[in-house]
Amino acid sequence: MNEDIKIKNLIIVGGGSTGWIAAAYLTKALQGSVNITLIESDAIGTLGVGEGTVPSIKPEFFDFLEIPEEEWMPRCNATYKMGVKFVNWGYPSTKNDKDSFYHVFGESQELDGIPLTHYWLRKRFGGYEIPMSYACYPSPALCDAYKSPKYSDGRTAVNYSYHFDAGLVGEFLKSWATKRGVRRIVDRIVDVILDTSGNIESLTTEKCCNYKADLYLDCSGFGGILINKALKEPFISYSDSLLCDSAVTIRIPKNNKNEKLQGYTTATALSSGWVWEVPVWGRLGAGYVYSQNFKTAENAEKELRDFLGADAKNLPAKHLKMRVGRTQRAWVNNCISLGLSCGFIEPLEATGIYTIYSALHYLVKYFPDKSMNPGLRNKYNERIAYMFDDIRDFIVMHYCMTSREDTPFWKANKFDLVIPDSLQKLLEVYRSGAPVNMPYTSDSFYNQVFEAGFDRFWTNSNYLAILTGMNVLPDSALPILEHKKESLEKAEVGFELIKYSTEKLLNELPSHYEYIKGLHNKLELDANFSSNRLVLG
């Protein structure tokens, strides 16, 4: 390549978890060939709403950076997550566990090309009462028993991702990236200078400094100071399909003394939205995602406090406005938006962090030179638009398919939402009894083959978990199953094997608390050992 057109300098505007995830990922992916500078202001706080993740974060991010769990998890108060427990999405009742279901990670088994979930559906139409998640996966029972998804020796038993303190992850990655050459500047952008072609030429800061680069990453949050304000790229709102636009959060200290550490996120539906409960080491992160068209900020905080009870008394609450939707083009000229400046969808399925490292994956795949080839840019923008629209569809499904209509908010979700055509088509397939969005690869490889998982991020297992969990069933079981006697017999064996495997795991796996405490103990031992070596040396 002609050295004159090679990207040599890259500036990231904005820190927090988004900026430092980008800095760390690109430092590794570009192998030190690009000078990376990150400009952040100490005066700008972080939202702290994206503390749950999905399983691909391990292979695609932490394993890619070669950072083992025992190194980063205890430093970021991380815990394991085997899925999401949905409460009261079918019927209104405060913490009524009778109306609850799990959406756990992993693909269901297949028999004769048909997922085990559809053999379960046939049994369900025959009066079978065991929920789909319990019949097809060990994970729900492990969640109920507060078990770890990993054996004591570190082997993985079931699919998992993480809960973590996003602020601590940002700090951890800041240290990791700056040690590997990323330059950090503490300052605030006050002006963006464009050249005659509309490219960003330079950035002026509050301290009267001027910074130039070949490529700029906008990680400035909802403000989108480069992509939306300077480059005037429009923002596409999802407000006609997703009504929630605000959140109020409270952090509750937990001493973990009862040793019952949840390995799942809880999402409980309330009058005008839902509450997340994310258990990290030492505290519980809780937040009420709601619509200001149906609930004032003051009343939302009161409803959240009533829900949390005495644990939240006298603790401060933080109120947030959410810009729900996506920037029309994530990449414009020589600027690429990431994180909240690119798009945001409420964290019901914990996709916020996923959208960041997924975008970075495709940025590296379509990384430009100074000519900013439009073919690369267009392909990137196509991928990012697809990602956000696909997540939107799946989240909309949680609302539009509910049977709740007890408050104006739930009535509006049930009767007034604009349901995207892409979702309508998937629901039509579901109603027919046919599998929806079958995965491109097997469960054991699904989170290892990133682009297969990206194109089919929500698979049949995901749709079945939510829809059957809310008691929304197809019109009938898959008709072909009536012609597959041998397959039906094998399915019965499959269900028994899952039951046996579940009981075995319940007996063999350590508690979630025990495993995470072990990571903290190991970190303390390593720190003491290093300290003693320094003293002795």
Buried (B, 14 or more C-beta within 10 A) or exposed (E): EEEEEEBBBBBBBBBBBBBBBBBBBBBBBBEEEBBBBBBBBEEEEBBBBBBBBBBBBBBBBBEBBEBEBBBBBBBBBBBBBBBBBBBBBBBBBEEEEEBBBBBBBBBBBBBEEBBBBBBBBBBBEEEBEEBBBBBBBBBBBBBBBBBBBBBEEEEEBBBBBBBBBBBBBBBBBBEBBBEBEBEBBEBBBEEBEBEEEBBBBBBBBEEEEEBEBBBBBBBBBBBBBBBBBBBEBEBBEBBEBBBBBBBBBBBBEBEBEEEEBBBBBBBBBBBBBBBBBBBBBBBBBBBBBBBBBBBEBEEBBBBBBEBBEEEBEEEEBBEBEBBBBBBBBBBBBBBBBBBBBBBBBBBBBBBBBBBBBBBBBBBEBBBBBBEBEEEBBEBBBEBBBBBBBBBBBBBBBBBBBBEBBEBBBBEBBBEEBEBBEEBEEBBEBBBBBBBBBBBBBEBEEBBBBBEBBBBBBBBBBBBBBBBBBBBBBBEEBBEBBEEBEEBBEBBEEBBEEBBEBBEEBBEEBBBBBBBBBBBBEEBEEEEEEEEEEEEEE
